[in-house]
Amino acid sequence: MQSKTVQELRALAQSMGIEGYSRMRKDELLSALKKAERSAQRKEAAKSKAAPSKGKQAEPVKPKGAAARKKPAAEEEIPPAEHIERRDEHFASEEEQVEDAKFMTAPPGMQAPATAFTGDLGEDLDALPPVHGPKLTLLAQKPGVLHAYWSLEPGRTARQPGLLLRLSYVTEQTAAIIEEAPLPSDYGHWYFHVDPAMPGTEVYLQLGHYAEDGEFVTAIRHGAVRLPRLGASSSTDRNWWVNDEDFRRMYLRSGGLLRGDKLTWPGGVSSPGGAITSRFL
Amino acid sequence: MNPKGYFALVLHAHLPFVRHPEYDRFLEEDWFFEALTETYLPLLEVFEGLERDGIHFRVTMSLTPPLLSMMTDPLLQQRYERYLKERLLALEGERKRTEGDPYFQPVVEFYTHFFERLRHQFVDRYQRDVTQAFRRLMEAGHLEIITCGATHGYLPLLAQQEESLYAQLSMAVRTHQRILGRRPTGIWLPECGYIPGVDRLLAEFGIDFFFLDSHGVLNADPRPKYGVHRPVRTPGGPAAFARDYESSKQVWSAEEGYPGDSVYREFYRDAGFDVHAPHIDAMLHAGLRTFTGLKYHRITGKGDWKEPYHPGWARERAAEHAGHFLFNRQRQVEWLASFLDRPPIIVAPYDAELFGHWWFEGPQWIDFLFRKMACDQEDIRAITPREYLDWHGDLQTSQPPECSWGAGGFHEVWLNGSNDWIYPYLHSAAERLSGLVQRFPDADGDRAWALDQAARELLLAQSSDWAFIMKTATSVDYAVRRTKTHLHRFNRLADMAEYGHYDHDYLRAVSDRDSLFPDIDYQIFQRRPMA
């Protein structure tokens, strides 16, 4: 570090987001960089303790971008790792374990006895009556993940190739396309992964195709869906004033940072969900 | 002297409606019998003991409509009595088998007394109807009984059709009033699933408060001045109470939590799998090995080696843990009181079945906790949300975000690759039914019968338990079959109502199977003008 020129140090400082680097002397730059590095390591430590990497996770679910952009005081400086109490893996599953135990008739690992239940009033459990189309629905699953399902009259996708799902967002001034996905079948499911920190709070979904002149022709449209958000509000109530420091203390102690960071089940990747019928056991 | 803060214990009691008159015995009905045995009856015993001894205690408890329906169902009441008799008969055999065994004979004796007490409580004292025991405690002011969705439908994922939310709430309030004699003033939203706007609907049904997971209030907009330690008022009117993270963790957590203590009873070891004898086999379903509820071991440690259970030691430990919990709540309240200008409330919600079914000593822990709280200190006092609102009801208005208390904090437990296939069916069925309501606003006779039953089938299909079970992979097959069966039945009934061809044998058979909500009216699925 000592051997670097002031120019190089300034570039480094800029990349690490140190404020006022252009006015600093070399020794100031060095100490600022050292400090920034320590804090980055702390963050890293907090993060690695906080997020045992899940491997498959395509995107971090905690909207770091949103936090940085909206800058709630609570998130600006990550507290030392030992103060972050994790709602860790077994805690979340602990509640699930209890709920699951309500439905348990044999210990795990033992073959649970098969249910005796068969629909005995003429229900054909291998075939469900079709969902009458056309239908298009968009559901929020969690911050950054939206689930779409659609159902068209049989044979529609074969007759009309080039059908697309188009996900867009709207803000007060603009509307923009987030993603377009080809429609693989007459009915199915799709999980959209979007940037949790993207602008706008509402998204909408269209099913349609491009006409020859390049215009997108909408066949079905699903109205605005609000994106679930994580993170504290940045606005404070005049009549119920709370200062940043008190709020931050309560927030951390109440487990405020510890939600929405798990992604453990199938259906979490952006992939065609497959035809509905293929899901039946 | 005024306490520094308040404590609200909230127990959410729920099981999906499982009742199969078409079979003589049915494995999944054991879910309800086990919960009665280990949770509902022992909790009532604890509450009655506290009342008898004049101990101040307050518990908020949701008894969901399917649970109330099963508790008051004569067939299930009879079958539970049979369940108890079978255990007592098997225990006679167990006493002979363990004769002279210094380790297991005392455990068998303990279970014999336990089941004899239950039979006396259930048959002689309650006349097989436990709801009346809960009702009496509610009327005496110790219990605040709140409601839930009619069939525990997960509201955020049903909100595509507002009619479904309305039907879930309307049938819940009606059932609560029919069985408990009062309109509920609070609700446990199924899985704490909330989306903005639900509060407005709750207000229409006279509901004053509900519960959210911590992040539901912490992330509300604008910032809640008191964090999770006081409720906020939602824009629709009802108050939202937040789960307290610290007290939750102490009870739930596997590592630091109480239920994992080595002297407590081990849930997974069961005589149904450990003992091979004719008197044990008599309790099994068609010879298949299942849990019998006779669990003879303590947790001991992480390994497979398990020591015999010692009820006396476990009871001692439950008392210590209650003391530890209370001590920590006192420190917490002191800390909060040091900078808050109003008394905080600590809301500690749990699945009721955690106490007793999962953590066998849980009911004793509750017993010790309230005794210590009433007699040993003055910092903290047990309260219900209703009372808190009456005394300290000047609340900040704030809009909670969409959230739930499931893993991840949002909807993925109930919407993922294992269960997303159900939603097209659930949504289109709701759409179809509300269309039929519009088309036949004053149906009577067979059409009303078919439509009413169709509404029951749809509500049963909406139960969030099926999606949950599909995800956690226990009894998946049953959950899938139940979902499909209700959808099939719904379609057939809707066809009948639509085309006017009625099959009376079918109508009778299906009404006999899915018999809850005798006072249902299909109009609960009415489409209403958007607010």
Chai-1 contact restraints between the chains, C-beta under 6 A:
chainA,res_idxA,chainB,res_idxB,connection_type,confidence,min_distance_angstrom,max_distance_angstrom,comment,restraint_id
A,H90,B,A254,contact,1.0,0.0,6.0,A-B,restraint_1
A,F91,B,S253,contact,1.0,0.0,6.0,A-B,restraint_2
A,A92,B,A407,contact,1.0,0.0,6.0,A-B,restraint_3
A,E94,B,W252,contact,1.0,0.0,6.0,A-B,restraint_4
A,E94,B,A254,contact,1.0,0.0,6.0,A-B,restraint_5
A,E95,B,W252,contact,1.0,0.0,6.0,A-B,restraint_6
A,V98,B,D351,contact,1.0,0.0,6.0,A-B,restraint_7
A,V98,B,L354,contact,1.0,0.0,6.0,A-B,restraint_8
A,V98,B,W358,contact,1.0,0.0,6.0,A-B,restraint_9
A,E99,B,D351,contact,1.0,0.0,6.0,A-B,restraint_10
A,D100,B,T472,contact,1.0,0.0,6.0,A-B,restraint_11
A,D100,B,T474,contact,1.0,0.0,6.0,A-B,restraint_12
A,A101,B,W358,contact,1.0,0.0,6.0,A-B,restraint_13
A,K102,B,W31,contact,1.0,0.0,6.0,A-B,restraint_14
A,K102,B,E353,contact,1.0,0.0,6.0,A-B,restraint_15
A,F103,B,W31,contact,1.0,0.0,6.0,A-B,restraint_16
A,F103,B,I469,contact,1.0,0.0,6.0,A-B,restraint_17
A,F103,B,T474,contact,1.0,0.0,6.0,A-B,restraint_18
A,F103,B,S475,contact,1.0,0.0,6.0,A-B,restraint_19
A,M104,B,T474,contact,1.0,0.0,6.0,A-B,restraint_20
A,T105,B,L27,contact,1.0,0.0,6.0,A-B,restraint_21
A,T105,B,T290,contact,1.0,0.0,6.0,A-B,restraint_22
A,T105,B,F291,contact,1.0,0.0,6.0,A-B,restraint_23
A,A106,B,T290,contact,1.0,0.0,6.0,A-B,restraint_24
A,P107,B,Y268,contact,1.0,0.0,6.0,A-B,restraint_25
A,P113,B,L288,contact,1.0,0.0,6.0,A-B,restraint_26
A,P113,B,T290,contact,1.0,0.0,6.0,A-B,restraint_27
A,T115,B,D477,contact,1.0,0.0,6.0,A-B,restraint_28
A,T115,B,Y478,contact,1.0,0.0,6.0,A-B,restraint_29
A,F117,B,Y478,contact,1.0,0.0,6.0,A-B,restraint_30
A,F117,B,R481,contact,1.0,0.0,6.0,A-B,restraint_31
A,G119,B,T485,contact,1.0,0.0,6.0,A-B,restraint_32
A,D120,B,E22,contact,1.0,0.0,6.0,A-B,restraint_33
A,L121,B,A509,contact,1.0,0.0,6.0,A-B,restraint_34
A,L121,B,V510,contact,1.0,0.0,6.0,A-B,restraint_35
A,E123,B,T485,contact,1.0,0.0,6.0,A-B,restraint_36
A,E123,B,H488,contact,1.0,0.0,6.0,A-B,restraint_37
A,L125,B,R481,contact,1.0,0.0,6.0,A-B,restraint_38
A,L125,B,K484,contact,1.0,0.0,6.0,A-B,restraint_39
A,L128,B,K484,contact,1.0,0.0,6.0,A-B,restraint_40
A,P129,B,N491,contact,1.0,0.0,6.0,A-B,restraint_41
A,V131,B,P424,contact,1.0,0.0,6.0,A-B,restraint_42
A,V131,B,S428,contact,1.0,0.0,6.0,A-B,restraint_43
A,Q141,B,H411,contact,1.0,0.0,6.0,A-B,restraint_44
A,Q141,B,E412,contact,1.0,0.0,6.0,A-B,restraint_45
A,Q141,B,L415,contact,1.0,0.0,6.0,A-B,restraint_46
A,K142,B,G408,contact,1.0,0.0,6.0,A-B,restraint_47
A,K142,B,F410,contact,1.0,0.0,6.0,A-B,restraint_48
A,K142,B,E412,contact,1.0,0.0,6.0,A-B,restraint_49
A,H147,B,L415,contact,1.0,0.0,6.0,A-B,restraint_50
A,Y149,B,P424,contact,1.0,0.0,6.0,A-B,restraint_51
A,H189,B,D420,contact,1.0,0.0,6.0,A-B,restraint_52
A,P228,B,E402,contact,1.0,0.0,6.0,A-B,restraint_53
A,P228,B,F410,contact,1.0,0.0,6.0,A-B,restraint_54
A,R229,B,P401,contact,1.0,0.0,6.0,A-B,restraint_55
A,A232,B,N219,contact,1.0,0.0,6.0,A-B,restraint_56
A,S233,B,D221,contact,1.0,0.0,6.0,A-B,restraint_57
A,S233,B,P222,contact,1.0,0.0,6.0,A-B,restraint_58
A,S233,B,R223,contact,1.0,0.0,6.0,A-B,restraint_59
A,S235,B,P222,contact,1.0,0.0,6.0,A-B,restraint_60
A,T236,B,P222,contact,1.0,0.0,6.0,A-B,restraint_61
A,T236,B,R223,contact,1.0,0.0,6.0,A-B,restraint_62
A,D237,B,P222,contact,1.0,0.0,6.0,A-B,restraint_63
A,W240,B,K225,contact,1.0,0.0,6.0,A-B,restraint_64
A,W240,B,Q396,contact,1.0,0.0,6.0,A-B,restraint_65
A,V242,B,R223,contact,1.0,0.0,6.0,A-B,restraint_66
A,V242,B,K225,contact,1.0,0.0,6.0,A-B,restraint_67
A,F247,B,R223,contact,1.0,0.0,6.0,A-B,restraint_68
A,M250,B,G227,contact,1.0,0.0,6.0,A-B,restraint_69
A,Y251,B,L218,contact,1.0,0.0,6.0,A-B,restraint_70
A,S254,B,S214,contact,1.0,0.0,6.0,A-B,restraint_71
A,S254,B,L218,contact,1.0,0.0,6.0,A-B,restraint_72
A,S254,B,G227,contact,1.0,0.0,6.0,A-B,restraint_73
A,S254,B,V228,contact,1.0,0.0,6.0,A-B,restraint_74
A,S254,B,Y245,contact,1.0,0.0,6.0,A-B,restraint_75
A,G255,B,S214,contact,1.0,0.0,6.0,A-B,restraint_76
A,G255,B,Y245,contact,1.0,0.0,6.0,A-B,restraint_77
A,G256,B,L218,contact,1.0,0.0,6.0,A-B,restraint_78
A,R259,B,H215,contact,1.0,0.0,6.0,A-B,restraint_79
A,R259,B,G409,contact,1.0,0.0,6.0,A-B,restraint_80
A,G260,B,G408,contact,1.0,0.0,6.0,A-B,restraint_81
A,G260,B,G409,contact,1.0,0.0,6.0,A-B,restraint_82
A,K262,B,A407,contact,1.0,0.0,6.0,A-B,restraint_83
A,K262,B,G408,contact,1.0,0.0,6.0,A-B,restraint_84
A,W265,B,N416,contact,1.0,0.0,6.0,A-B,restraint_85
A,P266,B,G417,contact,1.0,0.0,6.0,A-B,restraint_86
A,G267,B,N416,contact,1.0,0.0,6.0,A-B,restraint_87
A,G267,B,G417,contact,1.0,0.0,6.0,A-B,restraint_88
A,I276,B,W421,contact,1.0,0.0,6.0,A-B,restraint_89
A,R279,B,W421,contact,1.0,0.0,6.0,A-B,restraint_90
A,L281,B,V480,contact,1.0,0.0,6.0,A-B,restraint_91
